[in-house]
Amino acid sequence: MSDDVKVIWKKGDEEMPDKAKHVVDAARGELLLQALQLPDEFVSMIRRNAEKNAQSVHDYVLSIVVERLKTAS
C-alpha cells in the first residue's frame, strides 16, 4: 500500500468540494442507518425514498423526524 494520499479537503478550508461532500454524506447516511438498527425492508425503503426525493439518506431521515416532532407538539 502506498502512503501517498491526495488530500482533497480538510476542516478549516473553504467550502467542501462536491466530490468530498458526496462521500461524506453517503458515509453519514450509512452510519445513521446502522445506528438505527432497522429491519432491512425499512432500510431499503429509506434509501429508495431518499433517492426518489433527490436527498441524502441523512437529510431524508432528518425530514421525517422533524415532521413527526412538529406533529407531536
All heavy atoms as a GROMACS GRO file, in nm:
protein
  578
    1MET      N    1   0.083  -0.118   0.000
    1MET     CA    2   0.000   0.000   0.000
    1MET      C    3   0.087   0.124   0.000
    1MET      O    4   0.189   0.130   0.064
    1MET     CB    5  -0.090   0.001   0.124
    1MET     CG    6  -0.235  -0.018   0.089
    1MET     SD    7  -0.338  -0.042   0.235
    1MET     CE    8  -0.367   0.125   0.279
    2SER      N    9   0.044   0.223  -0.070
    2SER     CA   10   0.118   0.347  -0.080
    2SER      C   11   0.076   0.443   0.030
    2SER      O   12  -0.041   0.450   0.069
    2SER     CB   13   0.092   0.410  -0.217
    2SER     OG   14   0.151   0.538  -0.222
    3ASP      N   15   0.170   0.518   0.081
    3ASP     CA   16   0.141   0.620   0.182
    3ASP      C   17   0.106   0.753   0.117
    3ASP      O   18   0.076   0.850   0.187
    3ASP     CB   19   0.260   0.639   0.276
    3ASP     CG   20   0.279   0.518   0.368
    3ASP    OD1   21   0.180   0.447   0.392
    3ASP    OD2   22   0.392   0.497   0.414
    4ASP      N   23   0.112   0.760  -0.015
    4ASP     CA   24   0.079   0.883  -0.085
    4ASP      C   25  -0.073   0.899  -0.089
    4ASP      O   26  -0.144   0.818  -0.145
    4ASP     CB   27   0.132   0.880  -0.229
    4ASP     CG   28   0.284   0.875  -0.232
    4ASP    OD1   29   0.345   0.924  -0.136
    4ASP    OD2   30   0.339   0.822  -0.330
    5VAL      N   31  -0.119   1.004  -0.027
    5VAL     CA   32  -0.262   1.031  -0.022
    5VAL      C   33  -0.283   1.174  -0.068
    5VAL      O   34  -0.217   1.265  -0.021
    5VAL     CB   35  -0.318   1.014   0.121
    5VAL    CG1   36  -0.464   1.052   0.126
    5VAL    CG2   37  -0.297   0.871   0.169
    6LYS      N   38  -0.375   1.191  -0.158
    6LYS     CA   39  -0.408   1.325  -0.206
    6LYS      C   40  -0.522   1.378  -0.120
    6LYS      O   41  -0.631   1.322  -0.119
    6LYS     CB   42  -0.449   1.323  -0.353
    6LYS     CG   43  -0.478   1.460  -0.408
    6LYS     CD   44  -0.513   1.454  -0.554
    6LYS     CE   45  -0.545   1.594  -0.604
    6LYS     NZ   46  -0.588   1.592  -0.742
    7VAL      N   47  -0.497   1.484  -0.048
    7VAL     CA   48  -0.599   1.545   0.036
    7VAL      C   49  -0.680   1.640  -0.051
    7VAL      O   50  -0.627   1.734  -0.109
    7VAL     CB   51  -0.536   1.621   0.154
    7VAL    CG1   52  -0.642   1.692   0.236
    7VAL    CG2   53  -0.453   1.528   0.240
    8ILE      N   54  -0.811   1.613  -0.060
    8ILE     CA   55  -0.895   1.699  -0.145
    8ILE      C   56  -0.965   1.806  -0.065
    8ILE      O   57  -1.016   1.902  -0.120
    8ILE     CB   58  -0.998   1.615  -0.225
    8ILE    CG1   59  -1.087   1.534  -0.133
    8ILE    CG2   60  -0.928   1.527  -0.327
    8ILE    CD1   61  -1.199   1.463  -0.204
    9TRP      N   62  -0.969   1.789   0.068
    9TRP     CA   63  -1.030   1.890   0.154
    9TRP      C   64  -0.996   1.857   0.298
    9TRP      O   65  -0.983   1.742   0.335
    9TRP     CB   66  -1.182   1.889   0.138
    9TRP     CG   67  -1.250   1.994   0.221
    9TRP    CD1   68  -1.268   2.125   0.191
    9TRP    CD2   69  -1.309   1.976   0.351
    9TRP    NE1   70  -1.333   2.189   0.292
    9TRP    CE2   71  -1.361   2.101   0.393
    9TRP    CE3   72  -1.322   1.869   0.436
    9TRP    CZ2   73  -1.424   2.119   0.514
    9TRP    CZ3   74  -1.386   1.887   0.557
    9TRP    CH2   75  -1.436   2.011   0.594
   10LYS      N   76  -0.977   1.959   0.378
   10LYS     CA   77  -0.959   1.937   0.521
   10LYS      C   78  -1.033   2.044   0.598
   10LYS      O   79  -1.056   2.154   0.546
   10LYS     CB   80  -0.811   1.933   0.559
   10LYS     CG   81  -0.735   2.058   0.530
   10LYS     CD   82  -0.588   2.040   0.563
   10LYS     CE   83  -0.512   2.165   0.520
   10LYS     NZ   84  -0.371   2.153   0.540
   11LYS      N   85  -1.073   2.011   0.718
   11LYS     CA   86  -1.151   2.101   0.801
   11LYS      C   87  -1.075   2.233   0.815
   11LYS      O   88  -0.957   2.235   0.840
   11LYS     CB   89  -1.176   2.039   0.938
   11LYS     CG   90  -1.277   2.111   1.019
   11LYS     CD   91  -1.312   2.034   1.144
   11LYS     CE   92  -1.421   2.107   1.219
   11LYS     NZ   93  -1.467   2.029   1.333
   12GLY      N   94  -1.147   2.341   0.800
   12GLY     CA   95  -1.085   2.472   0.809
   12GLY      C   96  -1.064   2.536   0.672
   12GLY      O   97  -1.047   2.657   0.662
   13ASP      N   98  -1.062   2.451   0.568
   13ASP     CA   99  -1.055   2.506   0.433
   13ASP      C  100  -1.189   2.571   0.401
   13ASP      O  101  -1.282   2.566   0.480
   13ASP     CB  102  -1.029   2.394   0.329
   13ASP     CG  103  -0.886   2.343   0.335
   13ASP    OD1  104  -0.803   2.405   0.404
   13ASP    OD2  105  -0.859   2.240   0.270
   14GLU      N  106  -1.198   2.628   0.285
   14GLU     CA  107  -1.325   2.686   0.245
   14GLU      C  108  -1.427   2.574   0.228
   14GLU      O  109  -1.411   2.466   0.281
   14GLU     CB  110  -1.305   2.766   0.117
   14GLU     CG  111  -1.217   2.888   0.140
   14GLU     CD  112  -1.206   2.976   0.019
   14GLU    OE1  113  -1.292   2.967  -0.070
   14GLU    OE2  114  -1.112   3.055   0.013
   15GLU      N  115  -1.532   2.599   0.155
   15GLU     CA  116  -1.640   2.502   0.141
   15GLU      C  117  -1.588   2.369   0.086
   15GLU      O  118  -1.500   2.364   0.002
   15GLU     CB  119  -1.747   2.558   0.047
   15GLU     CG  120  -1.873   2.476   0.044
   15GLU     CD  121  -1.983   2.542  -0.037
   15GLU    OE1  122  -1.986   2.666  -0.043
   15GLU    OE2  123  -2.065   2.469  -0.093
   16MET      N  124  -1.649   2.262   0.135
   16MET     CA  125  -1.610   2.128   0.092
   16MET      C  126  -1.646   2.107  -0.055
   16MET      O  127  -1.757   2.138  -0.096
   16MET     CB  128  -1.684   2.024   0.178
   16MET     CG  129  -1.638   1.883   0.157
   16MET     SD  130  -1.730   1.758   0.252
   16MET     CE  131  -1.716   1.818   0.418
   17PRO      N  132  -1.552   2.052  -0.134
   17PRO     CA  133  -1.583   2.024  -0.275
   17PRO      C  134  -1.696   1.922  -0.287
   17PRO      O  135  -1.714   1.837  -0.198
   17PRO     CB  136  -1.453   1.966  -0.330
   17PRO     CG  137  -1.348   1.995  -0.230
   17PRO     CD  138  -1.416   2.016  -0.100
   18ASP      N  139  -1.769   1.929  -0.396
   18ASP     CA  140  -1.882   1.838  -0.417
   18ASP      C  141  -1.841   1.692  -0.409
   18ASP      O  142  -1.914   1.609  -0.355
   18ASP     CB  143  -1.949   1.865  -0.551
   18ASP     CG  144  -2.029   1.996  -0.550
   18ASP    OD1  145  -2.066   2.042  -0.440
   18ASP    OD2  146  -2.052   2.051  -0.658
   19LYS      N  147  -1.722   1.660  -0.462
   19LYS     CA  148  -1.675   1.521  -0.462
   19LYS      C  149  -1.660   1.471  -0.318
   19LYS      O  150  -1.704   1.360  -0.285
   19LYS     CB  151  -1.541   1.512  -0.534
   19LYS     CG  152  -1.482   1.375  -0.543
   19LYS     CD  153  -1.351   1.376  -0.619
   19LYS     CE  154  -1.291   1.240  -0.628
   19LYS     NZ  155  -1.163   1.241  -0.699
   20ALA      N  156  -1.602   1.551  -0.231
   20ALA     CA  157  -1.583   1.511  -0.092
   20ALA      C  158  -1.716   1.511  -0.018
   20ALA      O  159  -1.743   1.423   0.063
   20ALA     CB  160  -1.485   1.605  -0.022
   21LYS      N  161  -1.801   1.610  -0.045
   21LYS     CA  162  -1.930   1.620   0.022
   21LYS      C  163  -2.017   1.498  -0.008
   21LYS      O  164  -2.083   1.444   0.081
   21LYS     CB  165  -2.002   1.747  -0.021
   21LYS     CG  166  -2.131   1.774   0.053
   21LYS     CD  167  -2.183   1.912   0.021
   21LYS     CE  168  -2.314   1.946   0.083
   21LYS     NZ  169  -2.366   1.868   0.189
   22HIS      N  170  -2.013   1.450  -0.131
   22HIS     CA  171  -2.091   1.332  -0.169
   22HIS      C  172  -2.047   1.210  -0.088
   22HIS      O  173  -2.130   1.134  -0.038
   22HIS     CB  174  -2.075   1.306  -0.319
   22HIS     CG  175  -2.139   1.179  -0.365
   22HIS    ND1  176  -2.276   1.165  -0.374
   22HIS    CD2  177  -2.086   1.060  -0.400
   22HIS    CE1  178  -2.304   1.042  -0.415
   22HIS    NE2  179  -2.191   0.977  -0.431
   23VAL      N  180  -1.917   1.193  -0.074
   23VAL     CA  181  -1.864   1.079   0.001
   23VAL      C  182  -1.901   1.090   0.149
   23VAL      O  183  -1.944   0.994   0.212
   23VAL     CB  184  -1.711   1.068  -0.017
   23VAL    CG1  185  -1.652   0.963   0.076
   23VAL    CG2  186  -1.676   1.038  -0.162
   24VAL      N  187  -1.886   1.208   0.206
   24VAL     CA  188  -1.918   1.231   0.347
   24VAL      C  189  -2.067   1.208   0.372
   24VAL      O  190  -2.105   1.143   0.470
   24VAL     CB  191  -1.875   1.373   0.391
   24VAL    CG1  192  -1.930   1.408   0.528
   24VAL    CG2  193  -1.723   1.384   0.390
   25ASP      N  194  -2.153   1.261   0.286
   25ASP     CA  195  -2.297   1.244   0.302
   25ASP      C  196  -2.337   1.096   0.294
   25ASP      O  197  -2.421   1.050   0.371
   25ASP     CB  198  -2.374   1.324   0.197
   25ASP     CG  199  -2.373   1.473   0.225
   25ASP    OD1  200  -2.338   1.513   0.338
   25ASP    OD2  201  -2.406   1.550   0.133
   26ALA      N  202  -2.277   1.024   0.201
   26ALA     CA  203  -2.309   0.881   0.187
   26ALA      C  204  -2.265   0.804   0.312
   26ALA      O  205  -2.340   0.720   0.363
   26ALA     CB  206  -2.242   0.824   0.062
   27ALA      N  207  -2.147   0.835   0.362
   27ALA     CA  208  -2.098   0.766   0.482
   27ALA      C  209  -2.184   0.801   0.603
   27ALA      O  210  -2.216   0.712   0.684
   27ALA     CB  211  -1.952   0.806   0.508
   28ARG      N  212  -2.223   0.926   0.616
   28ARG     CA  213  -2.308   0.968   0.728
   28ARG      C  214  -2.442   0.894   0.722
   28ARG      O  215  -2.492   0.848   0.824
   28ARG     CB  216  -2.332   1.118   0.722
   28ARG     CG  217  -2.407   1.168   0.842
   28ARG     CD  218  -2.445   1.313   0.836
   28ARG     NE  219  -2.345   1.399   0.778
   28ARG     CZ  220  -2.367   1.526   0.749
   28ARG    NH1  221  -2.483   1.580   0.772
   28ARG    NH2  222  -2.272   1.599   0.695
   29GLY      N  223  -2.498   0.880   0.604
   29GLY     CA  224  -2.625   0.809   0.589
   29GLY      C  225  -2.613   0.662   0.626
   29GLY      O  226  -2.700   0.607   0.694
   30GLU      N  227  -2.505   0.599   0.584
   30GLU     CA  228  -2.484   0.458   0.616
   30GLU      C  229  -2.466   0.438   0.766
   30GLU      O  230  -2.520   0.344   0.824
   30GLU     CB  231  -2.365   0.401   0.539
   30GLU     CG  232  -2.390   0.386   0.391
   30GLU     CD  233  -2.514   0.302   0.360
   30GLU    OE1  234  -2.527   0.191   0.415
   30GLU    OE2  235  -2.599   0.349   0.283
   31LEU      N  236  -2.391   0.526   0.830
   31LEU     CA  237  -2.374   0.516   0.975
   31LEU      C  238  -2.506   0.536   1.049
   31LEU      O  239  -2.534   0.467   1.146
   31LEU     CB  240  -2.271   0.619   1.023
   31LEU     CG  241  -2.126   0.591   0.985
   31LEU    CD1  242  -2.038   0.710   1.019
   31LEU    CD2  243  -2.076   0.466   1.055
   32LEU      N  244  -2.586   0.629   1.001
   32LEU     CA  245  -2.716   0.653   1.062
   32LEU      C  246  -2.805   0.530   1.050
   32LEU      O  247  -2.867   0.487   1.148
   32LEU     CB  248  -2.784   0.774   0.997
   32LEU     CG  249  -2.926   0.806   1.043
   32LEU    CD1  250  -2.930   0.836   1.192
   32LEU    CD2  251  -2.981   0.921   0.962
   33LEU      N  252  -2.810   0.470   0.932
   33LEU     CA  253  -2.892   0.351   0.913
   33LEU      C  254  -2.845   0.235   1.001
   33LEU      O  255  -2.927   0.161   1.056
   33LEU     CB  256  -2.892   0.309   0.766
   33LEU     CG  257  -2.967   0.403   0.671
   33LEU    CD1  258  -2.948   0.359   0.527
   33LEU    CD2  259  -3.114   0.412   0.707
   34GLN      N  260  -2.715   0.220   1.016
   34GLN     CA  261  -2.664   0.114   1.103
   34GLN      C  262  -2.699   0.141   1.248
   34GLN      O  263  -2.736   0.050   1.322
   34GLN     CB  264  -2.512   0.103   1.088
   34GLN     CG  265  -2.469   0.041   0.958
   34GLN     CD  266  -2.317   0.033   0.946
   34GLN    OE1  267  -2.245   0.056   1.041
   34GLN    NE2  268  -2.270   0.004   0.826
   35ALA      N  269  -2.690   0.267   1.290
   35ALA     CA  270  -2.718   0.303   1.429
   35ALA      C  271  -2.867   0.281   1.462
   35ALA      O  272  -2.900   0.243   1.574
   35ALA     CB  273  -2.679   0.448   1.456
   36LEU      N  274  -2.954   0.304   1.366
   36LEU     CA  275  -3.097   0.287   1.389
   36LEU      C  276  -3.138   0.141   1.402
   36LEU      O  277  -3.242   0.109   1.459
   36LEU     CB  278  -3.178   0.354   1.277
   36LEU     CG  279  -3.171   0.506   1.272
   36LEU    CD1  280  -3.241   0.558   1.148
   36LEU    CD2  281  -3.230   0.567   1.398
   37GLN      N  282  -3.059   0.050   1.348
   37GLN     CA  283  -3.083  -0.094   1.354
   37GLN      C  284  -3.225  -0.131   1.309
   37GLN      O  285  -3.297  -0.206   1.375
   37GLN     CB  286  -3.056  -0.147   1.495
   37GLN     CG  287  -2.914  -0.130   1.539
   37GLN     CD  288  -2.888  -0.183   1.678
   37GLN    OE1  289  -2.979  -0.220   1.751
   37GLN    NE2  290  -2.762  -0.190   1.715
   38LEU      N  291  -3.264  -0.077   1.196
   38LEU     CA  292  -3.395  -0.105   1.139
   38LEU      C  293  -3.391  -0.235   1.059
   38LEU      O  294  -3.286  -0.276   1.011
   38LEU     CB  295  -3.436   0.010   1.045
   38LEU     CG  296  -3.451   0.147   1.108
   38LEU    CD1  297  -3.466   0.253   1.000
   38LEU    CD2  298  -3.570   0.148   1.201
   39PRO      N  299  -3.507  -0.298   1.041
   39PRO     CA  300  -3.513  -0.415   0.954
   39PRO      C  301  -3.473  -0.376   0.811
   39PRO      O  302  -3.491  -0.262   0.769
   39PRO     CB  303  -3.660  -0.457   0.959
   39PRO     CG  304  -3.714  -0.397   1.085
   39PRO     CD  305  -3.635  -0.270   1.106
   40ASP      N  306  -3.420  -0.473   0.738
   40ASP     CA  307  -3.370  -0.448   0.603
   40ASP      C  308  -3.475  -0.385   0.511
   40ASP      O  309  -3.443  -0.300   0.428
   40ASP     CB  310  -3.320  -0.578   0.539
   40ASP     CG  311  -3.191  -0.626   0.604
   40ASP    OD1  312  -3.122  -0.545   0.669
   40ASP    OD2  313  -3.160  -0.746   0.589
   41GLU      N  314  -3.600  -0.425   0.527
   41GLU     CA  315  -3.705  -0.371   0.439
   41GLU      C  316  -3.722  -0.220   0.460
   41GLU      O  317  -3.747  -0.146   0.365
   41GLU     CB  318  -3.837  -0.443   0.462
   41GLU     CG  319  -3.891  -0.427   0.602
   41GLU     CD  320  -3.991  -0.534   0.642
   41GLU    OE1  321  -3.966  -0.652   0.612
   41GLU    OE2  322  -4.093  -0.498   0.702
   42PHE      N  323  -3.706  -0.172   0.583
   42PHE     CA  324  -3.718  -0.030   0.609
   42PHE      C  325  -3.595   0.047   0.560
   42PHE      O  326  -3.606   0.158   0.510
   42PHE     CB  327  -3.741  -0.002   0.757
   42PHE     CG  328  -3.876  -0.048   0.804
   42PHE    CD1  329  -3.887  -0.154   0.892
   42PHE    CD2  330  -3.991   0.013   0.759
   42PHE    CE1  331  -4.011  -0.197   0.935
   42PHE    CE2  332  -4.116  -0.029   0.801
   42PHE     CZ  333  -4.126  -0.134   0.889
   43VAL      N  334  -3.480  -0.016   0.573
   43VAL     CA  335  -3.356   0.047   0.523
   43VAL      C  336  -3.366   0.065   0.372
   43VAL      O  337  -3.334   0.172   0.319
   43VAL     CB  338  -3.233  -0.038   0.561
   43VAL    CG1  339  -3.109   0.012   0.489
   43VAL    CG2  340  -3.211  -0.036   0.712
   44SER      N  341  -3.414  -0.037   0.303
   44SER     CA  342  -3.432  -0.028   0.158
   44SER      C  343  -3.532   0.080   0.121
   44SER      O  344  -3.512   0.156   0.027
   44SER     CB  345  -3.477  -0.163   0.102
   44SER     OG  346  -3.380  -0.261   0.122
   45MET      N  347  -3.641   0.088   0.197
   45MET     CA  348  -3.744   0.188   0.172
   45MET      C  349  -3.687   0.329   0.191
   45MET      O  350  -3.714   0.419   0.111
   45MET     CB  351  -3.863   0.166   0.266
   45MET     CG  352  -3.981   0.258   0.238
   45MET     SD  353  -4.115   0.246   0.360
   45MET     CE  354  -4.122   0.072   0.398
   46ILE      N  355  -3.610   0.348   0.295
   46ILE     CA  356  -3.550   0.479   0.321
   46ILE      C  357  -3.455   0.517   0.208
   46ILE      O  358  -3.458   0.630   0.158
   46ILE     CB  359  -3.477   0.479   0.457
   46ILE    CG1  360  -3.580   0.476   0.570
   46ILE    CG2  361  -3.386   0.601   0.471
   46ILE    CD1  362  -3.520   0.453   0.708
   47ARG      N  363  -3.371   0.424   0.166
   47ARG     CA  364  -3.278   0.453   0.056
   47ARG      C  365  -3.354   0.489  -0.072
   47ARG      O  366  -3.318   0.583  -0.142
   47ARG     CB  367  -3.188   0.333   0.031
   47ARG     CG  368  -3.081   0.317   0.133
   47ARG     CD  369  -2.982   0.209   0.091
   47ARG     NE  370  -2.877   0.195   0.190
   47ARG     CZ  371  -2.847   0.082   0.250
   47ARG    NH1  372  -2.912  -0.029   0.220
   47ARG    NH2  373  -2.751   0.077   0.340
   48ARG      N  374  -3.457   0.411  -0.104
   48ARG     CA  375  -3.536   0.436  -0.225
   48ARG      C  376  -3.603   0.573  -0.221
   48ARG      O  377  -3.597   0.650  -0.316
   48ARG     CB  378  -3.643   0.328  -0.240
   48ARG     CG  379  -3.626   0.239  -0.357
   48ARG     CD  380  -3.745   0.147  -0.383
   48ARG     NE  381  -3.836   0.122  -0.272
   48ARG     CZ  382  -3.827   0.020  -0.187
   48ARG    NH1  383  -3.729  -0.067  -0.198
   48ARG    NH2  384  -3.916   0.004  -0.090
   49ASN      N  385  -3.668   0.603  -0.109
   49ASN     CA  386  -3.738   0.731  -0.097
   49ASN      C  387  -3.642   0.849  -0.096
   49ASN      O  388  -3.674   0.955  -0.151
   49ASN     CB  389  -3.827   0.732   0.028
   49ASN     CG  390  -3.946   0.641   0.013
   49ASN    OD1  391  -3.984   0.603  -0.097
   49ASN    ND2  392  -4.004   0.603   0.124
   50ALA      N  393  -3.528   0.834  -0.034
   50ALA     CA  394  -3.428   0.941  -0.034
   50ALA      C  395  -3.381   0.968  -0.177
   50ALA      O  396  -3.372   1.084  -0.220
   50ALA     CB  397  -3.310   0.905   0.055
   51GLU      N  398  -3.354   0.861  -0.251
   51GLU     CA  399  -3.310   0.877  -0.390
   51GLU      C  400  -3.422   0.939  -0.475
   51GLU      O  401  -3.396   1.028  -0.556
   51GLU     CB  402  -3.270   0.742  -0.448
   51GLU     CG  403  -3.211   0.752  -0.587
   51GLU     CD  404  -3.165   0.616  -0.638
   51GLU    OE1  405  -3.122   0.533  -0.556
   51GLU    OE2  406  -3.172   0.596  -0.760
   52LYS      N  407  -3.545   0.893  -0.453
   52LYS     CA  408  -3.659   0.945  -0.528
   52LYS      C  409  -3.677   1.096  -0.504
   52LYS      O  410  -3.714   1.170  -0.593
   52LYS     CB  411  -3.786   0.871  -0.486
   52LYS     CG  412  -3.902   0.890  -0.580
   52LYS     CD  413  -4.030   0.823  -0.530
   52LYS     CE  414  -4.011   0.679  -0.490
   52LYS     NZ  415  -4.136   0.614  -0.445
   53ASN      N  416  -3.650   1.140  -0.381
   53ASN     CA  417  -3.664   1.281  -0.345
   53ASN      C  418  -3.536   1.361  -0.365
   53ASN      O  419  -3.528   1.477  -0.322
   53ASN     CB  420  -3.708   1.294  -0.198
   53ASN     CG  421  -3.848   1.241  -0.177
   53ASN    OD1  422  -3.933   1.253  -0.263
   53ASN    ND2  423  -3.872   1.182  -0.062
   54ALA      N  424  -3.435   1.299  -0.426
   54ALA     CA  425  -3.306   1.363  -0.451
   54ALA      C  426  -3.246   1.419  -0.322
   54ALA      O  427  -3.198   1.532  -0.316
   54ALA     CB  428  -3.318   1.472  -0.558
   55GLN      N  429  -3.251   1.338  -0.216
   55GLN     CA  430  -3.196   1.376  -0.087
   55GLN      C  431  -3.096   1.271  -0.042
   55GLN      O  432  -3.100   1.156  -0.086
   55GLN     CB  433  -3.306   1.382   0.020
   55GLN     CG  434  -3.406   1.493   0.004
   55GLN     CD  435  -3.512   1.485   0.112
   55GLN    OE1  436  -3.580   1.385   0.124
   55GLN    NE2  437  -3.522   1.590   0.191
   56SER      N  438  -3.007   1.312   0.048
   56SER     CA  439  -2.921   1.213   0.110
   56SER      C  440  -3.006   1.136   0.211
   56SER      O  441  -3.113   1.182   0.253
   56SER     CB  442  -2.803   1.281   0.181
   56SER     OG  443  -2.849   1.356   0.292
   57VAL      N  444  -2.959   1.020   0.250
   57VAL     CA  445  -3.031   0.939   0.349
   57VAL      C  446  -3.044   1.019   0.479
   57VAL      O  447  -3.150   1.023   0.540
   57VAL     CB  448  -2.959   0.805   0.374
   57VAL    CG1  449  -3.014   0.734   0.496
   57VAL    CG2  450  -2.969   0.716   0.252
   58HIS      N  451  -2.938   1.086   0.518
   58HIS     CA  452  -2.939   1.166   0.640
   58HIS      C  453  -3.046   1.275   0.633
   58HIS      O  454  -3.125   1.291   0.727
   58HIS     CB  455  -2.801   1.228   0.662
   58HIS     CG  456  -2.794   1.318   0.780
   58HIS    ND1  457  -2.815   1.453   0.773
   58HIS    CD2  458  -2.769   1.290   0.910
   58HIS    CE1  459  -2.805   1.506   0.894
   58HIS    NE2  460  -2.777   1.409   0.978
   59ASP      N  461  -3.050   1.348   0.524
   59ASP     CA  462  -3.149   1.456   0.510
   59ASP      C  463  -3.292   1.402   0.506
   59ASP      O  464  -3.384   1.462   0.560
   59ASP     CB  465  -3.122   1.539   0.384
   59ASP     CG  466  -2.996   1.624   0.398
   59ASP    OD1  467  -2.951   1.647   0.512
   59ASP    OD2  468  -2.943   1.667   0.294
   60TYR      N  469  -3.310   1.287   0.442
   60TYR     CA  470  -3.443   1.226   0.435
   60TYR      C  471  -3.492   1.185   0.573
   60TYR      O  472  -3.604   1.216   0.612
   60TYR     CB  473  -3.441   1.107   0.339
   60TYR     CG  474  -3.574   1.039   0.328
   60TYR    CD1  475  -3.679   1.098   0.259
   60TYR    CD2  476  -3.598   0.916   0.389
   60TYR    CE1  477  -3.803   1.037   0.250
   60TYR    CE2  478  -3.720   0.854   0.381
   60TYR     CZ  479  -3.823   0.914   0.311
   60TYR     OH  480  -3.946   0.855   0.303
   61VAL      N  481  -3.406   1.117   0.650
   61VAL     CA  482  -3.444   1.074   0.784
   61VAL      C  483  -3.467   1.197   0.873
   61VAL      O  484  -3.562   1.202   0.951
   61VAL     CB  485  -3.338   0.980   0.845
   61VAL    CG1  486  -3.366   0.952   0.991
   61VAL    CG2  487  -3.330   0.850   0.766
   62LEU      N  488  -3.383   1.297   0.859
   62LEU     CA  489  -3.399   1.421   0.935
   62LEU      C  490  -3.534   1.486   0.906
   62LEU      O  491  -3.604   1.530   0.999
   62LEU     CB  492  -3.286   1.519   0.903
   62LEU     CG  493  -3.290   1.654   0.973
   62LEU    CD1  494  -3.275   1.637   1.123
   62LEU    CD2  495  -3.183   1.745   0.917
   63SER      N  496  -3.575   1.488   0.781
   63SER     CA  497  -3.704   1.549   0.747
   63SER      C  498  -3.820   1.472   0.810
   63SER      O  499  -3.918   1.531   0.854
   63SER     CB  500  -3.721   1.559   0.595
   63SER     OG  501  -3.735   1.432   0.537
   64ILE      N  502  -3.809   1.339   0.816
   64ILE     CA  503  -3.912   1.258   0.880
   64ILE      C  504  -3.920   1.289   1.029
   64ILE      O  505  -4.028   1.311   1.084
   64ILE     CB  506  -3.886   1.107   0.858
   64ILE    CG1  507  -3.902   1.071   0.711
   64ILE    CG2  508  -3.978   1.022   0.946
   64ILE    CD1  509  -3.857   0.930   0.679
   65VAL      N  510  -3.806   1.294   1.094
   65VAL     CA  511  -3.802   1.321   1.238
   65VAL      C  512  -3.857   1.459   1.269
   65VAL      O  513  -3.940   1.476   1.360
   65VAL     CB  514  -3.658   1.306   1.293
   65VAL    CG1  515  -3.648   1.354   1.437
   65VAL    CG2  516  -3.612   1.161   1.282
   66VAL      N  517  -3.815   1.560   1.194
   66VAL     CA  518  -3.863   1.697   1.217
   66VAL      C  519  -4.013   1.705   1.197
   66VAL      O  520  -4.085   1.766   1.277
   66VAL     CB  521  -3.788   1.796   1.125
   66VAL    CG1  522  -3.855   1.932   1.124
   66VAL    CG2  523  -3.643   1.808   1.167
   67GLU      N  524  -4.062   1.641   1.092
   67GLU     CA  525  -4.208   1.643   1.066
   67GLU      C  526  -4.285   1.576   1.180
   67GLU      O  527  -4.388   1.628   1.223
   67GLU     CB  528  -4.237   1.573   0.933
   67GLU     CG  529  -4.376   1.597   0.882
   67GLU     CD  530  -4.409   1.744   0.859
   67GLU    OE1  531  -4.323   1.818   0.810
   67GLU    OE2  532  -4.523   1.785   0.892
   68ARG      N  533  -4.234   1.466   1.229
   68ARG     CA  534  -4.301   1.397   1.341
   68ARG      C  535  -4.300   1.482   1.468
   68ARG      O  536  -4.396   1.484   1.544
   68ARG     CB  537  -4.236   1.261   1.367
   68ARG     CG  538  -4.250   1.162   1.252
   68ARG     CD  539  -4.388   1.116   1.234
   68ARG     NE  540  -4.428   1.036   1.348
   68ARG     CZ  541  -4.546   0.981   1.363
   68ARG    NH1  542  -4.637   0.996   1.269
   68ARG    NH2  543  -4.575   0.912   1.469
   69LEU      N  544  -4.189   1.551   1.492
   69LEU     CA  545  -4.181   1.637   1.610
   69LEU      C  546  -4.276   1.755   1.600
   69LEU      O  547  -4.337   1.795   1.700
   69LEU     CB  548  -4.037   1.686   1.630
   69LEU     CG  549  -3.938   1.580   1.678
   69LEU    CD1  550  -3.797   1.638   1.678
   69LEU    CD2  551  -3.974   1.532   1.817
   70LYS      N  552  -4.291   1.811   1.480
   70LYS     CA  553  -4.384   1.920   1.460
   70LYS      C  554  -4.527   1.873   1.487
   70LYS      O  555  -4.606   1.944   1.547
   70LYS     CB  556  -4.375   1.975   1.317
   70LYS     CG  557  -4.255   2.060   1.292
   70LYS     CD  558  -4.256   2.109   1.148
   70LYS     CE  559  -4.134   2.191   1.116
   70LYS     NZ  560  -4.131   2.230   0.975
   71THR      N  561  -4.560   1.753   1.441
   71THR     CA  562  -4.693   1.699   1.457
   71THR      C  563  -4.722   1.669   1.604
   71THR      O  564  -4.835   1.686   1.650
   71THR     CB  565  -4.710   1.569   1.377
   71THR    OG1  566  -4.645   1.579   1.252
   71THR    CG2  567  -4.855   1.540   1.350
   72ALA      N  568  -4.620   1.625   1.676
   72ALA     CA  569  -4.638   1.587   1.816
   72ALA      C  570  -4.653   1.707   1.909
   72ALA      O  571  -4.711   1.695   2.017
   72ALA     CB  572  -4.519   1.502   1.863
   73SER      N  573  -4.602   1.822   1.867
   73SER     CA  574  -4.609   1.938   1.959
   73SER      C  575  -4.727   2.026   1.936
   73SER      O  576  -4.816   2.008   1.871
   73SER     CB  577  -4.483   2.021   1.948
   73SER     OG  578  -4.461   2.064   1.816
   0.00000   0.00000   0.00000
